[in-house]
Amino acid sequence: MFPDIFRDDVFRLETRRLWLRWPQAGDAAAIRALQPYGLEEAASFIEASRAGNACGAHLRMVLTLKTGARDLIGMIGIEEKGQPQLCYWLDPAFRGQGFAAEAAAAMTDAFFHVTPAEELRAFGEGAAIGVLQKAGFVLRTDGQSPKGLFALNRATWRAREARVA
């Protein structure tokens, strides 16, 4: 799904306040603390994330602040689940500060810049709805889509990009 430029572990995205980088072995303890994983499961998740990133099957990135210790504060990724789907989670201590929306915008921009896909999907409820809406996603209400399914198509993304530029 992703081209060669994303397949090197030195690849990262930069936003105003965040670095989005590949997960590293040293992130296992933070993932374990924030997700229902044991340390071995967190290490396996990191290995699988790196392997999938390396072959272009998905793109999973760690969120770190650009200032300070640069510890993991969350993760974001685009997975191929029938159709490309944006997924993320954030340390509760960093919620409500716009970090998830900032990361989601960076990932959707990268996705549409480098893939030919016409649509990116995401599931959201609660606070995630605001995050997705800030990134340009709209709720699918066609009566056939699962509850909480949001989508961002290339035309809507281009229009958002034109307003930002």
C-alpha positions, 0 to 999 in steps of 0.5 A: 500500500505504501511506497518505498519512501515510507519503508525505511525506519529513518522515515518520520513525519513532523507536525507543529508539536509532534514527531511521528516515527517508526516504533522502536524496541525501547517503546515496549514499556510505554506501550505496555503501560498504555495498552492491555499488552504484556511486555512480550506482546508489546515487543511482538507488536513492535516487531510486527509494526516494523515488518509491516512498515518495511514491506509497505503493508501498513504504516504504524507510527509512534507519536512523540512530543518534539520537545522534552524527553520524546517519549511515546505518547500514542500511536497512529497508523493506516492499516489495510482492512479491506479498505485503508483505515486510520487507527490511533490511540493516545495516552490519556494524559495528552488527550484534549490538547489537539495532538490526535487531530494533529497526527491524524492530519499529518497521516492523512496528508501523507496517505493521499500524497503518496497513494492512489487511493480514493478514500480513507476510513476510520471508526470513531465514537466519543472524543474521536469524532471531533478528532476525525472531523478536524481531519476532514472525515465525515460520518457515513450515513448511507444506512449500510455502513457500520455505526461510527464509520467515517470517511475522507475522500480524495476530493474532500482532502484536496479541498481541505488542503486548498483552504490550508495552503 
